[in-house]
Amino acid sequence: MDWKDNLVEDDAGVQEVLASSRRVAVLGIRSESQAHKPAYAVPHYLQAHGYDIVPVSVHGEKGPILGQPVYSAVADVPGAVDVVQVFRKPEDIDGHVEDLLEKKPRAVWFQLGIRNDAAAEKLARAGIRVVQDRCMKVELMKREREQAGVAPA
């Protein structure tokens, strides 16, 4: 398999990552005091739709967040992680690549507006699927509309 196959860029691949994921570590999550920010609102939405959210703070939050203990690194999260949802500036992602490689989740998802092709390549070469510049909440909403038989907007 070519490492480029791990770069998920089409809707079908994105939906497959969503469908095969249950446990989501959220790197860069925000606390309830910042509920208006996507780094809280998106994981909150996912949790309300059955996903197991594992908070990973980079902003000093001690937790709990969304009722879950907070970890300071993805590699510190006990057990397997299906996907790591990343809320970090593109230039800050490089500092997390080794942590992500150590944990080796099935997928890493850079949220909407976030692209780091060099980091994505390193992760993809390690056999980790990578989604860039897409919102998990938006993609989950698309999936739910399709399952309900509602035509795309």
C-alpha positions as CSV (number, residue, x, y, z in Angstrom):
1,M,0.0,0.0,0.0
2,D,1.3,3.4,-0.9
3,W,1.5,5.8,2.0
4,K,-0.6,8.3,-0.1
5,D,-3.5,6.0,0.3
6,N,-3.7,7.0,3.9
7,L,-4.4,10.6,3.0
8,V,-8.2,10.7,3.1
9,E,-9.4,13.4,0.7
10,D,-12.8,12.1,-0.6
11,D,-16.2,12.0,1.0
12,A,-16.4,8.2,1.0
13,G,-13.1,8.0,2.9
14,V,-14.1,10.7,5.4
15,Q,-17.4,8.9,6.0
16,E,-15.6,5.6,6.5
17,V,-13.3,7.2,9.2
18,L,-16.4,8.5,11.0
19,A,-18.3,5.2,10.7
20,S,-15.4,3.1,12.0
21,S,-14.5,5.4,14.9
22,R,-16.0,5.5,18.4
23,R,-13.2,6.7,20.7
24,V,-11.9,10.2,19.8
25,A,-9.0,11.9,21.6
26,V,-9.4,15.7,21.2
27,L,-6.0,17.4,21.0
28,G,-6.5,21.1,21.9
29,I,-9.9,20.7,23.5
30,R,-11.3,23.7,25.3
31,S,-13.2,23.7,28.6
32,E,-16.8,24.4,29.2
33,S,-15.9,28.1,30.0
34,Q,-15.1,28.4,26.3
35,A,-18.2,26.5,25.0
36,H,-18.6,29.0,22.2
37,K,-15.3,27.8,20.6
38,P,-15.3,24.9,18.1
39,A,-12.6,23.1,20.2
40,Y,-15.4,22.6,22.8
41,A,-18.6,22.7,20.7
42,V,-17.5,20.0,18.2
43,P,-16.4,17.4,20.7
44,H,-19.6,18.2,22.8
45,Y,-21.7,17.5,19.7
46,L,-19.8,14.2,19.0
47,Q,-20.2,13.1,22.6
48,A,-24.0,13.8,22.4
49,H,-24.0,11.5,19.3
50,G,-22.4,8.5,20.9
51,Y,-18.7,9.1,20.6
52,D,-16.4,8.5,23.5
53,I,-14.5,11.8,23.9
54,V,-11.0,11.8,25.6
55,P,-9.8,15.4,26.3
56,V,-6.1,16.2,25.6
57,S,-5.3,19.7,26.8
58,V,-2.6,21.9,25.4
59,H,-4.0,25.1,27.1
60,G,-3.5,24.1,30.8
61,E,-7.0,22.8,31.5
62,K,-6.9,20.4,34.3
63,G,-10.4,19.0,33.8
64,P,-12.6,17.2,33.8
65,I,-13.9,18.3,30.4
66,L,-17.2,16.8,29.2
67,G,-17.2,14.7,32.3
68,Q,-13.9,13.0,31.3
69,P,-10.4,13.2,32.8
70,V,-8.0,15.4,30.9
71,Y,-4.6,14.1,29.6
72,S,-1.6,16.3,28.7
73,A,-0.5,14.1,25.8
74,V,-2.2,11.7,23.4
75,A,0.4,9.0,24.3
76,D,-0.8,9.3,27.9
77,V,-4.4,8.2,27.0
78,P,-4.9,4.7,28.2
79,G,-6.2,2.2,25.7
80,A,-6.7,2.4,22.0
81,V,-7.8,5.6,20.2
82,D,-9.7,5.4,17.0
83,V,-9.1,9.0,15.9
84,V,-7.3,12.0,17.2
85,Q,-9.2,15.2,16.4
86,V,-6.8,18.1,16.2
87,F,-7.6,21.7,17.2
88,R,-4.2,23.3,16.7
89,K,-2.8,25.9,14.4
90,P,-1.1,24.3,11.4
91,E,2.3,25.5,12.6
92,D,1.8,24.0,16.0
93,I,1.0,20.5,14.8
94,D,4.7,19.6,14.2
95,G,5.3,19.7,17.9
96,H,2.7,16.9,18.3
97,V,3.7,14.5,15.6
98,E,6.0,12.3,17.8
99,D,3.2,12.1,20.4
100,L,0.8,11.0,17.7
101,L,3.2,8.5,16.2
102,E,3.8,7.0,19.7
103,K,0.0,6.5,20.2
104,K,-0.6,5.3,16.7
105,P,-4.3,5.9,16.4
106,R,-6.1,4.6,13.3
107,A,-6.7,8.1,12.1
108,V,-5.8,11.8,12.8
109,W,-8.3,14.4,11.8
110,F,-7.2,18.1,11.3
111,Q,-10.3,20.2,11.8
112,L,-11.7,22.7,9.3
113,G,-9.1,25.3,8.3
114,I,-6.2,23.2,9.5
115,R,-3.7,21.7,7.0
116,N,-0.1,20.6,7.6
117,D,1.0,18.5,4.6
118,A,4.4,17.7,6.1
119,A,2.9,16.3,9.3
120,A,0.2,14.5,7.4
121,E,2.8,12.8,5.3
122,K,4.8,11.6,8.4
123,L,1.6,10.2,9.9
124,A,0.5,8.6,6.6
125,R,3.9,7.0,6.1
126,A,3.4,5.4,9.6
127,G,0.2,3.8,8.5
128,I,-2.2,6.4,10.1
129,R,-5.1,7.7,8.0
130,V,-5.2,11.5,7.9
131,V,-8.1,13.8,7.2
132,Q,-7.3,17.5,6.7
133,D,-9.4,20.7,6.6
134,R,-12.7,19.1,7.5
135,C,-15.1,19.5,10.4
136,M,-16.1,16.2,12.1
137,K,-19.4,17.8,13.2
138,V,-20.3,18.9,9.7
139,E,-19.3,15.5,8.3
140,L,-21.3,13.6,11.0
141,M,-24.3,15.8,10.2
142,K,-24.0,14.9,6.5
143,R,-23.9,11.2,7.4
144,E,-26.9,11.5,9.6
145,R,-28.9,13.3,6.9
146,E,-28.0,10.6,4.4
147,Q,-29.0,7.9,6.8
148,A,-32.3,9.7,7.4
149,G,-32.9,9.9,3.6
150,V,-32.7,13.7,3.5
151,A,-31.3,15.1,0.3
152,P,-27.9,17.1,0.7
153,A,-28.3,20.8,1.2
